[in-house]
């Protein structure tokens, strides 16, 4: 009953036009972030985090039910959600580990593309990067792409069309990086995290998975 009430409230307060505009803005702003277009004195992690926080503030303002959904998910934190998040993080890491071994044989220049992704860490404190990944980027991406966009698009288009739309857009915004490995990684992650949210309806489980995966790949067990 409470979930149906939230859905009715969201449909009433978040108009179709607002959802269209927020999706279009995502398709415009995030590619700018990944293109490297920014003032030289500001690093990628700061820009990415700021953009995510702005989008989330707009989402919370336009969609009051969003904050209730997040709070409800957090209040009902259980071992099942933790287990789902942990299992999918391990699955993704194993998948990427295998991909890292195979890609050099399948894609010329893939090693250099992986190195350019890790170059974003250059000059960064491990603590600073860990804070960005664990407290802003990992949670922010799941809240925005799955908790907000996928949730609303699946309600308007249906479960699978909404899933494919958001997973495709999540990968597409990385195209401006001109890094095929990064685009492929985003597509794989978008499909896995999108399906996980579609099946379990827990943005918290997604956040656990995203944060653990990011920390492993960038800090603790880099390829």
trRosetta pair geometry for C-beta under 8 A, 3 or more apart (Angstrom, degrees):
i j d omega theta_ij theta_ji phi_ij phi_ji
1 4 5.9 -56 -150 34 30 110
1 5 6.5 32 151 -21 63 106
2 5 5.6 -54 -152 34 33 115
2 6 6.6 36 150 -21 65 103
2 72 7.9 163 128 -112 134 150
3 6 5.6 -51 -151 33 35 113
3 7 6.5 37 151 -20 65 103
4 7 5.6 -51 -149 34 34 113
4 8 6.5 34 153 -18 65 103
5 8 5.8 -53 -150 35 32 110
5 9 6.4 30 152 -18 65 107
6 9 5.7 -58 -148 38 31 111
6 10 6.2 30 155 -20 67 107
6 65 4.3 127 -165 -150 88 123
6 68 6.1 -150 -114 91 121 131
6 69 6.5 119 -177 -66 152 93
7 10 5.8 -55 -146 36 30 110
7 11 6.4 30 156 -19 64 106
7 65 7.6 142 -66 -173 24 164
7 155 7.0 -174 -146 -134 106 142
8 11 5.9 -55 -149 36 30 111
8 12 6.4 27 154 -18 63 110
9 12 5.8 -61 -152 37 30 111
9 13 6.1 5 162 -2 68 115
9 64 6.8 -71 147 71 125 103
9 65 5.1 143 89 -60 113 121
10 13 6.3 -67 -135 47 27 95
10 14 5.4 -14 -178 21 71 114
10 63 5.8 27 -132 -148 92 97
10 65 4.3 -79 -65 37 98 146
10 66 7.7 103 -109 -45 115 72
10 152 7.4 -137 159 -102 127 94
10 155 7.9 63 101 77 130 172
11 14 7.2 -55 -107 56 16 80
11 155 7.7 -127 -78 142 99 137
13 62 6.9 159 140 168 96 57
13 63 6.5 145 99 -112 114 45
13 64 6.3 -2 98 16 171 95
13 65 7.5 155 45 -6 130 100
14 18 5.5 -121 -164 78 68 131
14 19 6.2 76 156 -55 106 96
14 62 5.4 84 -104 144 88 99
14 63 4.8 9 -60 -87 129 93
14 152 6.7 -85 120 -120 146 135
15 18 4.7 101 57 3 80 100
15 19 7.2 -143 98 -3 46 85
16 19 5.7 -55 -152 36 35 112
16 20 6.4 39 150 -22 67 104
16 156 7.1 123 -116 -123 97 143
17 20 5.6 -52 -150 34 32 114
17 21 6.4 28 155 -16 66 107
18 21 5.8 -56 -146 39 31 109
18 22 6.2 28 157 -17 66 108
18 62 5.7 -177 170 -167 146 145
19 22 5.9 -56 -143 39 29 108
19 23 6.3 30 156 -19 64 108
19 152 5.3 -152 -125 142 130 141
19 153 7.4 162 175 -71 128 71
19 156 7.2 154 112 -27 164 155
20 23 5.9 -62 -152 37 27 110
20 24 6.3 26 153 -18 65 108
21 24 5.6 -52 -144 38 33 112
21 25 6.2 35 154 -20 65 105
22 25 5.6 -49 -144 36 32 114
22 26 6.5 39 151 -23 62 101
22 55 7.6 113 -161 -152 100 93
22 58 7.0 176 -114 119 114 128
22 59 7.3 99 -151 -84 150 83
22 62 7.8 -145 -59 50 141 160
22 148 8.0 -87 141 145 144 124
22 149 7.5 -152 118 -92 110 92
23 26 5.6 -49 -153 31 33 114
23 27 6.5 30 149 -17 64 106
23 149 6.4 116 -97 -134 88 113
23 153 7.6 89 -89 -72 137 120
23 169 7.2 -72 -165 -134 94 166
24 27 5.6 -58 -151 38 34 111
24 28 6.4 23 152 -13 67 110
25 28 5.7 -63 -146 42 33 106
25 29 5.5 14 167 -8 74 116
25 55 7.7 173 112 -109 120 102
26 29 6.5 -57 -121 44 23 97
26 30 5.7 11 -176 -6 62 119
26 55 7.1 72 -89 -128 88 142
26 144 7.7 159 -110 161 126 119
26 149 6.9 -1 -32 -84 168 145
26 169 6.7 55 112 158 121 129
26 173 6.9 -75 153 -79 80 143
27 30 7.3 -34 -106 39 13 101
27 31 7.1 14 171 -13 45 115
27 169 6.2 -79 -86 -152 94 109
27 172 7.2 -5 -132 102 90 121
27 173 6.5 -131 -126 -85 44 97
28 31 6.7 -72 -163 35 21 106
28 32 7.0 19 150 -19 59 108
29 32 5.7 -57 -159 30 36 114
29 33 6.8 37 148 -21 68 101
29 51 6.0 171 150 -154 119 125
29 55 7.8 178 82 -68 148 116
30 33 5.4 -47 -152 30 42 115
30 34 6.5 27 156 -8 70 105
30 51 7.0 147 -90 143 64 146
30 173 3.9 10 103 -177 121 140
31 34 5.9 -61 -143 46 35 102
31 35 6.0 45 155 -34 68 106
31 172 7.9 -43 -75 131 112 73
31 173 5.0 -124 -59 -156 72 67
31 174 7.9 -125 -106 -53 67 13
31 175 6.8 -18 -122 56 110 81
31 176 4.1 103 -171 -7 89 137
32 35 5.6 -50 -144 26 30 117
32 37 5.2 -71 -168 61 79 120
32 176 7.2 -13 -70 102 22 167
33 37 7.9 -84 -80 54 16 78
33 38 7.5 39 -129 -55 52 121
33 44 7.5 102 177 -154 83 79
33 47 5.7 176 -132 127 93 111
33 48 5.4 108 -177 -93 134 72
33 51 5.6 -93 -73 3 139 162
34 173 6.4 125 8 141 138 77
34 174 5.3 -134 -164 -127 167 51
34 175 7.9 98 99 48 136 36
34 176 5.1 121 89 71 95 95
34 177 4.4 -65 163 -57 104 94
34 182 7.7 170 -162 135 124 142
35 176 3.8 -50 -74 148 90 122
35 177 6.9 -122 -87 -74 35 41
36 44 7.4 -46 -114 -90 64 108
36 177 7.7 103 -29 -122 92 61
38 42 5.3 -99 156 80 117 108
38 44 7.3 159 31 -92 152 53
38 47 4.9 -78 -115 -76 151 157
39 42 4.9 69 69 13 93 104
42 46 5.3 -116 -170 80 88 128
42 47 5.6 97 138 -55 118 98
43 46 5.2 94 61 8 76 102
43 47 7.2 -149 97 -3 39 91
43 123 7.9 -151 -103 88 138 114
43 124 7.3 141 175 -84 162 103
44 47 5.9 -65 -150 40 31 107
44 48 5.9 27 159 -19 70 112
44 120 5.3 -57 51 -150 149 110
45 48 5.8 -53 -140 39 28 111
45 49 6.2 27 160 -18 63 110
45 120 7.4 126 -47 163 90 106
45 124 6.9 82 -3 -115 147 139
45 128 7.7 114 103 138 154 98
45 129 6.6 -113 -104 -116 162 70
45 132 4.7 0 -180 -166 119 170
45 137 7.4 -72 -149 -53 82 136
46 49 6.0 -58 -146 38 26 109
46 50 6.2 25 157 -19 63 109
46 132 7.9 -88 -71 -109 45 134
47 50 5.8 -58 -147 37 28 110
47 51 6.3 27 157 -19 65 107
48 51 6.0 -57 -149 35 28 110
48 52 6.5 27 155 -17 63 108
48 132 7.9 75 77 179 108 123
48 137 6.2 26 124 -106 118 111
49 52 5.8 -56 -149 37 31 111
49 53 6.3 28 156 -18 66 108
49 132 5.5 -101 -66 -145 134 97
49 136 4.3 30 -138 134 106 148
49 137 6.0 -74 -88 -62 81 83
49 140 7.2 148 -137 4 59 162
50 53 5.8 -57 -148 37 30 110
50 54 6.4 31 155 -20 65 106
51 54 5.8 -55 -150 35 31 111
51 55 6.5 28 155 -16 65 106
52 55 5.9 -58 -150 38 30 109
52 56 6.2 26 155 -17 66 110
52 136 6.3 130 78 166 135 90
52 137 6.6 161 -5 -111 164 50
52 140 3.5 60 162 158 136 143
52 141 6.7 -62 -122 -59 133 58
52 144 6.3 -125 -147 -22 82 143
53 56 5.7 -57 -145 39 31 110
53 57 6.3 34 156 -22 65 104
53 136 6.8 -42 -57 -150 102 110
53 140 6.7 -65 -62 -116 56 137
54 57 5.8 -53 -148 33 30 111
54 58 6.6 29 154 -16 63 105
55 58 5.8 -57 -153 37 32 111
55 59 6.3 33 150 -21 66 107
55 140 7.9 101 63 -178 107 104
55 144 5.3 40 115 -119 129 133
56 59 5.4 -51 -145 36 35 114
56 60 6.3 34 157 -18 67 104
56 140 6.0 -101 -41 -139 136 87
56 143 5.8 37 -114 109 118 130
56 144 6.0 -94 -74 -71 83 97
56 148 7.8 -161 -114 -31 64 147
57 60 5.9 -53 -146 38 30 109
57 61 6.3 32 153 -21 63 108
58 61 5.7 -58 -149 36 30 113
58 62 6.2 14 160 -6 67 112
59 62 6.3 -65 -141 45 26 99
59 63 5.6 -29 177 33 66 116
59 66 5.7 -171 145 -166 96 178
59 143 7.7 161 80 143 153 98
59 144 6.8 -167 -27 -114 154 72
59 148 4.7 -51 -146 -119 145 150
60 63 6.8 -73 -117 63 19 76
60 64 7.7 58 -179 -102 57 38
60 66 5.7 -124 -104 82 55 125
60 67 5.5 66 -142 -56 99 105
63 66 4.1 70 109 -22 109 114
63 148 7.0 151 47 -133 157 98
63 152 7.9 -101 -102 -71 150 127
64 67 6.4 -49 -168 29 48 105
64 68 7.0 42 142 -12 71 107
65 68 5.3 -58 -152 41 46 114
65 69 6.0 51 150 -26 74 103
66 69 5.7 -53 -150 32 30 112
66 70 6.5 28 153 -17 64 105
66 147 7.1 95 -154 144 96 104
66 148 6.2 14 -125 -98 132 91
67 70 5.7 -52 -148 37 34 112
67 71 6.2 33 154 -18 66 107
68 71 5.7 -54 -144 39 31 111
68 72 6.1 32 156 -20 65 108
69 72 5.8 -55 -146 37 27 111
69 73 6.3 28 155 -20 63 107
69 147 7.1 161 109 -167 128 102
69 151 7.8 76 161 -146 170 166
69 203 7.4 75 133 7 106 129
70 73 5.8 -57 -150 35 28 111
70 74 6.4 25 154 -17 64 108
70 143 7.0 16 -98 -125 126 111
70 147 7.0 45 -80 -168 93 147
70 203 6.6 -52 -107 68 73 138
71 74 5.8 -58 -148 38 31 109
71 75 6.2 32 155 -23 67 107
72 75 5.8 -51 -143 33 30 112
72 76 6.5 8 163 0 63 110
73 76 6.4 -72 -149 48 25 96
73 77 7.7 63 146 -67 57 68
73 81 7.9 136 -178 -123 88 155
73 202 5.8 145 -147 -145 115 71
73 203 5.7 47 148 45 177 86
73 204 4.6 177 148 -19 112 113
74 77 5.9 -8 -170 -43 42 105
74 204 6.1 156 -83 -86 56 135
76 81 7.9 113 112 -25 80 141
77 81 6.0 -103 -145 57 57 139
77 82 7.4 61 -178 -45 91 97
77 204 6.3 -120 -100 158 86 158
78 81 5.5 103 57 8 67 96
78 82 7.3 -130 106 1 39 92
79 82 5.4 -57 -147 42 39 113
79 83 5.8 43 154 -24 72 107
80 83 5.7 -55 -145 37 28 112
80 84 6.4 30 155 -21 63 104
81 84 5.7 -51 -146 34 31 112
81 85 6.4 29 155 -15 64 107
81 200 7.7 146 -112 159 73 135
81 202 5.2 -136 -122 168 109 157
81 204 5.4 17 175 97 141 110
81 205 4.3 -123 -160 -72 78 93
81 208 7.0 128 145 3 84 143
82 85 5.9 -59 -150 39 29 110
82 86 6.1 26 155 -17 66 111
82 205 7.7 -117 -55 -112 19 76
82 208 6.2 -160 -128 -143 51 167
83 86 5.8 -56 -141 40 29 109
83 87 6.0 29 159 -20 65 110
84 87 5.9 -57 -143 38 25 109
84 88 6.3 17 161 -12 63 109
84 196 6.9 140 164 -160 112 112
84 200 5.9 83 -162 -97 164 171
84 202 7.0 96 74 64 149 136
84 205 4.3 -5 88 -156 120 133
84 208 7.8 102 82 66 73 128
84 209 7.4 -62 125 -52 71 116
85 88 6.2 -61 -145 39 25 103
85 89 6.3 27 156 -20 63 109
85 204 7.5 -78 -57 130 136 63
85 205 4.5 -152 -55 -163 90 59
85 206 7.0 -113 -105 -38 95 9
85 207 7.2 -28 -123 70 136 52
85 208 2.7 38 168 86 160 118
85 209 4.2 -133 -153 -44 67 74
85 212 6.8 121 149 7 96 129
86 89 5.8 -58 -150 35 29 112
86 90 6.4 27 155 -17 65 106
86 208 6.7 -47 -46 143 60 121
86 209 7.5 -120 -42 -90 17 69
86 212 6.6 66 -113 -4 55 175
87 90 5.9 -56 -150 37 31 109
87 91 6.2 33 152 -21 65 108
88 91 5.3 -49 -143 37 36 117
88 92 6.2 37 157 -20 66 104
88 192 6.4 151 -168 161 110 113
88 193 7.5 116 155 -90 143 63
88 196 5.6 9 -99 -92 161 146
88 205 7.7 84 16 156 133 96
88 209 4.2 -14 83 -123 112 137
89 92 5.9 -54 -146 37 28 109
89 93 6.4 28 155 -18 63 107
89 208 7.2 -99 -34 129 128 74
89 209 4.5 -163 -55 -145 85 62
89 210 7.8 -114 -92 -26 99 16
89 212 3.8 5 -144 89 163 120
89 213 4.5 -144 -139 -55 84 82
89 216 7.1 129 170 1 107 137
90 93 5.8 -55 -146 37 30 110
90 94 6.3 29 156 -18 65 107
91 94 5.9 -59 -150 38 27 109
91 95 6.3 28 153 -20 64 109
91 192 7.4 -178 103 -152 118 139
92 95 5.5 -55 -146 37 31 114
92 96 6.2 26 157 -14 67 107
92 188 7.6 138 -139 132 92 108
92 189 6.6 55 -142 -105 135 79
92 192 5.9 158 -86 106 107 168
92 209 7.2 100 2 178 135 104
92 213 5.1 -10 86 -116 136 134
93 96 5.9 -58 -145 41 30 107
93 97 6.1 37 152 -27 65 106
93 213 6.1 -157 -57 -127 88 79
93 216 5.4 -36 -101 114 134 150
93 217 7.0 -151 -112 -63 88 87
93 221 7.1 47 -160 86 132 133
94 97 5.5 -49 -145 32 30 116
94 98 6.6 29 156 -15 63 103
95 98 6.0 -57 -154 37 28 107
95 99 6.3 28 149 -18 64 110
95 188 6.9 -171 129 173 136 138
96 99 5.2 -52 -142 40 35 116
96 100 6.2 43 155 -27 66 101
96 185 7.0 46 -115 -125 115 100
96 188 7.7 155 -77 100 86 150
96 217 6.9 -18 108 -102 160 119
96 223 7.1 -112 139 -60 102 135
97 100 5.8 -50 -150 29 28 113
97 101 7.0 24 150 -15 59 103
97 223 6.9 -171 -111 -103 59 106
98 101 5.8 -59 -158 35 35 110
98 102 6.3 18 153 -9 69 114
99 102 5.8 -66 -140 46 33 102
99 103 5.6 43 164 -39 72 106
99 188 7.9 -98 -58 -48 161 170
100 103 6.2 -34 -127 18 24 115
100 114 6.9 85 -129 -110 96 155
100 223 4.5 -133 -125 -158 162 143
101 104 7.8 -67 178 22 26 100
102 105 5.9 -71 -168 43 50 108
102 106 5.9 22 149 -6 85 120
103 106 5.7 -75 -139 49 34 99
103 107 5.1 -31 -172 36 80 109
103 110 4.1 -144 146 150 112 163
103 111 7.9 156 103 -55 106 59
103 114 7.8 123 88 -44 148 124
103 181 6.8 60 -166 -112 154 110
104 107 7.3 -64 -100 60 17 69
104 110 5.5 -136 -82 62 50 114
104 111 5.5 33 -98 -47 108 102
106 110 7.6 39 69 -27 74 149
107 110 4.1 85 89 -54 107 118
107 180 6.8 -149 -166 101 142 134
107 181 7.3 159 105 -74 153 90
109 112 5.1 -48 -169 39 72 115
109 113 6.1 76 134 -25 83 100
110 113 5.4 -56 -149 37 38 114
110 114 6.4 41 153 -20 70 101
110 180 7.7 -77 -103 81 79 106
110 181 5.4 117 -149 -74 82 124
111 114 5.8 -51 -151 34 32 111
111 115 6.4 34 150 -20 63 106
112 115 5.4 -52 -147 36 34 115
112 116 6.4 37 153 -23 66 101
113 116 5.7 -48 -148 30 33 112
113 117 7.0 39 150 -21 61 98
113 179 4.9 144 -157 -157 103 91
113 180 6.4 -55 -132 51 165 74
113 181 4.0 139 118 11 129 124
113 182 7.0 -133 169 -18 106 83
114 117 5.7 -51 -159 28 36 113
114 118 6.7 27 149 -10 66 106
114 181 5.7 -83 -64 136 69 165
114 223 6.5 -72 -175 88 136 125
115 118 5.8 -59 -151 43 36 107
115 119 6.4 51 146 -38 66 99
116 119 5.1 -37 -149 16 37 123
116 179 6.1 -148 85 -107 129 132
117 120 6.3 -38 179 5 41 111
117 179 6.8 140 -63 166 91 158
117 181 7.0 -103 -30 97 130 116
117 182 5.8 161 -88 -80 117 105
118 121 5.7 -35 -176 17 60 115
118 218 7.8 172 -118 -129 74 68
118 222 6.6 84 -114 -166 126 135
119 122 5.3 -9 -172 -21 59 119
120 124 7.9 15 135 -17 60 139
121 124 5.1 -101 -166 38 54 122
121 129 6.3 20 -131 -105 87 158
121 218 6.5 165 -79 -166 126 96
124 128 5.9 -130 -174 78 86 113
124 129 4.6 77 144 -55 131 114
125 128 4.0 84 65 6 102 106
125 129 6.6 -175 84 -6 52 83
126 129 5.9 -58 -145 41 28 108
126 130 6.1 31 155 -22 64 110
126 219 6.1 108 -155 -136 95 110
127 130 5.7 -57 -146 37 27 113
127 131 6.5 29 155 -21 64 104
128 131 5.9 -54 -152 32 30 110
128 132 6.6 29 152 -17 63 105
129 132 5.7 -53 -151 36 34 112
129 133 6.2 27 155 -14 67 110
129 218 6.6 -135 154 141 126 128
129 219 6.7 165 104 -77 117 111
130 133 5.9 -59 -143 41 30 107
130 134 5.7 11 166 -6 68 117
130 215 6.5 52 -132 -121 85 98
130 219 5.8 48 -84 -80 94 162
131 134 6.3 -63 -131 47 23 99
131 135 5.4 -20 -176 19 64 122
131 136 7.6 40 139 2 68 101
132 135 7.2 -68 -116 51 10 84
132 136 5.5 -50 -156 47 52 115
132 137 5.5 39 150 -12 79 114
133 136 7.7 -6 -36 53 7 73
133 137 5.2 -42 -117 53 40 119
133 138 5.6 53 170 -27 62 106
133 211 6.8 126 142 -142 83 67
133 214 4.5 -167 -167 129 118 129
133 215 5.8 152 117 -72 137 70
133 218 6.3 -169 -83 55 156 144
133 219 7.5 -153 36 -19 157 122
134 138 6.1 -3 -117 25 25 131
134 139 8.0 36 159 -16 37 100
134 211 5.2 70 -128 -155 61 114
134 214 7.7 -165 -67 83 54 120
134 215 6.3 39 -72 -69 97 119
135 138 8.0 66 12 42 15 96
135 139 6.8 -29 -176 16 25 125
136 139 6.8 -80 -145 51 9 96
136 140 5.3 6 170 -20 57 127
137 140 5.7 -54 -126 41 19 112
137 141 6.2 20 170 -20 59 107
137 214 6.8 165 99 -153 115 167
138 141 6.4 -58 -148 31 20 105
138 142 6.8 9 160 -7 58 109
138 207 6.3 100 137 -160 94 68
138 210 4.2 157 -160 118 88 101
138 211 3.7 114 141 -82 162 68
138 213 8.0 151 -123 53 117 82
138 214 5.1 -136 -79 17 110 143
138 215 7.9 -24 -56 -30 148 87
139 142 6.1 -68 -153 42 31 105
139 143 6.0 27 157 -19 70 112
139 207 4.8 28 -109 -140 70 119
139 210 7.4 165 -63 80 31 127
139 211 6.8 18 -46 -63 73 114
140 143 5.8 -57 -142 39 28 109
140 144 6.0 16 164 -10 66 112
141 144 6.1 -63 -142 43 26 102
141 145 5.6 -3 175 6 68 117
141 210 6.2 -166 72 -168 113 153
142 145 6.7 -59 -119 50 21 90
142 146 5.2 -27 -163 36 62 117
142 147 6.2 64 139 -17 68 105
142 193 6.8 -115 -110 -177 91 135
142 197 7.8 169 -161 -73 91 129
142 203 5.7 140 144 -168 106 86
142 206 4.3 159 -149 120 130 113
142 207 4.7 -150 59 -77 155 67
142 210 5.1 -153 -48 -2 118 152
143 146 7.6 -28 -72 58 6 77
143 147 4.4 -37 -145 42 43 138
143 148 6.4 42 151 -17 61 101
143 203 6.2 74 -97 179 57 138
143 207 7.4 31 -45 -80 81 113
144 147 7.0 25 -12 52 13 91
144 148 5.4 -34 -147 34 36 123
144 149 6.5 30 155 -9 61 105
145 148 7.4 45 -3 51 9 84
145 149 5.5 -37 -146 41 35 121
145 150 6.4 41 147 -20 58 104
145 166 6.1 137 -177 175 81 114
145 170 5.4 61 -149 -94 140 118
145 190 7.3 -94 163 -125 144 92
145 193 7.7 58 98 108 123 129
145 194 7.9 -80 139 -82 106 90
146 149 7.4 -18 -55 56 12 81
146 150 4.7 -19 -138 28 45 133
146 151 7.2 72 154 -32 49 86
146 166 7.4 130 -92 138 49 147
146 193 6.0 -106 -61 142 140 102
146 194 6.3 -158 -103 -103 100 55
146 197 4.2 179 -171 -52 124 166
146 203 6.1 162 101 -115 108 87
146 206 5.4 -110 72 -179 160 172
147 150 7.5 51 0 47 15 94
147 151 6.0 -4 177 -19 31 129
147 197 7.5 -127 -65 -140 52 140
147 203 3.9 32 -84 -106 112 144
147 206 7.6 -163 -48 59 91 142
148 151 6.1 -68 -142 35 10 110
148 152 6.5 -6 167 -6 54 112
149 152 6.3 -67 -148 41 25 101
149 153 6.0 12 164 -10 66 114
149 166 5.1 144 119 -118 111 122
149 169 7.7 -104 156 74 151 141
150 153 6.0 -61 -136 44 29 104
150 154 5.9 28 166 -20 67 109
150 162 5.9 114 -160 147 61 102
150 163 6.5 47 -150 -102 111 50
150 166 4.3 -109 -83 35 83 169
150 194 6.0 -172 -112 -135 150 89
150 197 6.0 88 96 98 148 142
150 198 7.4 -96 164 -66 129 83
151 154 6.4 -59 -146 35 20 106
151 155 6.7 17 155 -16 58 110
151 197 7.8 -90 -64 158 81 127
152 155 5.8 -59 -152 36 33 111
152 156 6.4 19 156 -11 67 111
152 162 7.9 -174 89 -146 41 132
153 156 5.8 -62 -145 43 35 104
153 157 5.6 -6 170 15 74 115
153 161 7.6 -124 152 112 98 81
153 162 3.6 154 114 -139 87 98
153 165 5.5 -124 164 74 150 135
153 166 5.8 167 45 -45 146 108
154 157 6.6 -67 -120 57 25 83
154 158 6.6 -57 -162 114 60 21
154 159 5.0 33 -159 -114 112 40
154 161 7.7 151 -115 70 56 69
154 162 3.2 -147 -74 68 55 154
154 163 6.4 48 -88 -43 111 71
154 198 7.0 171 -103 -114 155 91
155 162 7.3 64 9 -74 42 161
156 162 7.0 118 52 -84 75 118
157 161 3.9 -111 143 97 120 123
157 162 4.7 155 58 -57 109 81
157 165 6.8 84 43 -9 165 142
158 161 4.9 68 63 24 95 107
158 162 6.4 -177 75 -9 42 95
159 162 6.3 -76 -156 40 16 106
159 163 6.2 17 156 -22 61 113
159 198 5.9 102 -172 -154 101 112
160 163 5.3 -52 -142 34 34 116
160 164 6.3 28 162 -15 68 104
161 164 6.0 -58 -146 39 30 105
161 165 6.1 33 156 -23 65 109
162 165 5.7 -53 -144 34 30 114
162 166 6.4 17 164 -9 65 108
163 166 6.5 -68 -150 40 23 99
163 167 6.1 16 159 -13 64 115
163 194 5.1 126 -158 156 84 118
163 195 6.9 65 -160 -81 134 57
163 198 5.3 0 -93 -73 127 142
164 167 5.8 -58 -138 43 28 109
164 168 5.9 29 162 -20 65 111
165 168 6.1 -64 -152 37 22 109
165 169 6.3 16 156 -15 62 110
166 169 5.6 -53 -142 39 33 110
166 170 6.1 41 155 -27 65 104
166 190 7.3 -159 123 -172 73 111
166 194 6.1 161 88 -117 106 127
167 170 5.6 -50 -147 31 29 116
167 171 6.8 24 154 -12 61 104
167 187 7.2 72 163 -152 91 59
167 190 4.0 140 -147 138 71 108
167 191 5.1 74 -158 -79 141 56
167 194 4.4 -83 -72 -9 106 162
168 171 6.0 -60 -154 39 32 105
168 172 6.0 31 152 -24 68 112
168 187 7.9 20 -113 -123 43 90
168 190 7.7 -178 -33 125 20 148
169 172 5.4 -55 -139 37 33 114
169 173 6.5 37 163 -27 67 99
170 173 6.6 -50 -152 23 23 107
170 174 7.9 18 148 -14 52 105
170 186 5.9 -159 136 167 83 102
170 187 7.7 147 92 -97 91 40
170 189 7.7 -116 137 90 132 89
170 190 3.7 158 83 -108 136 135
170 194 7.6 -162 10 -54 148 121
171 174 6.1 -66 -171 30 41 111
171 175 7.9 62 139 -46 66 86
171 183 5.8 74 -177 -172 88 74
171 184 8.0 37 -146 -97 117 17
171 186 4.5 151 -114 106 60 102
171 187 3.7 38 -103 -78 140 76
171 190 5.5 -115 -44 17 86 148
172 175 5.6 -21 -168 -17 50 117
173 176 7.5 -36 176 13 47 102
173 186 7.8 -131 60 170 78 157
174 177 5.3 -25 -180 6 71 121
174 179 7.5 -71 162 62 99 91
174 182 5.3 -145 174 128 127 99
174 183 4.7 175 99 -97 112 64
174 186 4.4 161 -7 -3 152 159
175 178 7.7 47 163 -67 51 41
175 183 5.8 54 -87 -102 57 129
177 182 5.0 -45 95 78 153 148
177 183 7.1 -173 52 -51 112 84
179 182 3.9 50 98 13 116 115
179 183 6.7 162 89 -14 62 83
180 183 5.6 -56 -146 38 35 112
180 184 6.1 35 157 -19 69 106
181 184 5.8 -54 -147 38 30 111
181 185 6.2 34 153 -21 64 107
182 185 5.5 -52 -146 36 31 114
182 186 6.3 32 154 -19 64 104
183 186 5.7 -54 -149 36 30 111
183 187 6.4 33 152 -21 64 104
184 187 5.6 -53 -149 33 32 113
184 188 6.4 30 155 -17 66 104
185 188 5.9 -55 -149 37 30 109
185 189 6.2 24 156 -12 65 110
186 189 5.8 -58 -142 43 30 108
186 190 5.8 32 158 -23 66 111
187 190 5.8 -56 -143 37 26 112
187 191 6.4 25 158 -18 62 106
188 191 6.0 -58 -151 35 27 108
188 192 6.4 19 156 -13 65 110
189 192 5.8 -59 -144 41 31 107
189 193 5.8 15 165 -5 70 113
189 210 8.0 85 -173 -113 120 86
189 213 7.6 158 -122 126 117 157
190 193 6.3 -57 -132 47 24 99
190 194 5.5 27 164 -22 62 117
191 194 5.9 -56 -136 40 21 112
191 195 6.2 19 162 -17 60 109
192 195 6.1 -59 -149 36 24 106
192 196 6.3 26 153 -21 62 108
193 196 5.4 -50 -144 36 34 116
193 197 6.4 32 157 -17 65 103
193 206 5.4 86 -160 -145 98 106
193 209 6.6 179 -104 94 94 133
193 210 6.5 42 -108 -70 141 101
194 197 6.0 -57 -150 37 30 106
194 198 6.2 32 151 -22 64 109
195 198 5.4 -53 -144 37 34 116
195 199 6.1 26 159 -15 67 109
196 199 6.1 -62 -147 40 26 105
196 200 6.0 -22 174 22 65 113
196 205 6.6 -138 160 113 117 113
196 206 5.8 147 101 -90 122 87
196 209 6.8 0 130 12 174 164
197 200 6.9 -75 -125 56 22 78
197 201 6.8 69 -178 -97 59 27
197 202 7.3 -137 -123 55 61 44
197 203 6.6 32 -122 -88 112 59
197 206 5.4 5 -71 -62 98 138
198 201 7.8 0 -175 -63 12 63
200 205 5.7 -25 108 49 145 155
202 205 4.0 64 100 6 120 108
202 206 6.8 167 102 -9 67 83
203 206 5.3 -54 -154 39 42 117
203 207 6.2 48 147 -26 70 101
204 207 5.5 -47 -146 31 34 113
204 208 6.6 37 153 -20 63 101
205 208 5.8 -50 -151 33 33 113
205 209 6.5 32 151 -16 63 107
206 209 5.7 -58 -151 38 33 111
206 210 6.0 29 155 -18 68 110
207 210 5.8 -56 -141 39 30 109
207 211 6.0 26 162 -17 66 110
208 211 6.2 -58 -143 39 23 107
208 212 6.2 18 161 -13 62 113
209 212 6.2 -63 -146 41 24 106
209 213 6.1 21 160 -18 64 113
210 213 5.9 -59 -145 38 25 110
210 214 6.2 23 159 -17 64 110
211 214 6.0 -57 -145 38 27 109
211 215 6.2 23 159 -16 64 110
212 215 5.9 -57 -144 39 28 109
212 216 6.2 28 157 -20 64 109
213 216 5.9 -59 -148 37 28 110
213 217 6.1 18 160 -13 66 112
214 217 6.0 -61 -141 41 27 104
214 218 5.8 -5 172 8 66 118
215 218 6.6 -68 -130 52 20 91
215 219 5.2 -41 -167 40 61 118
215 220 5.8 34 143 -1 82 112
216 219 7.4 -51 -85 55 8 73
216 220 5.2 -53 -120 61 46 107
216 221 4.7 -15 -173 41 82 104
217 221 7.2 -28 -80 77 28 75
217 222 6.3 65 173 -110 41 59
217 223 7.1 -10 -147 -15 77 92
218 222 6.4 31 -142 -89 15 101
219 222 7.2 122 12 -47 7 97
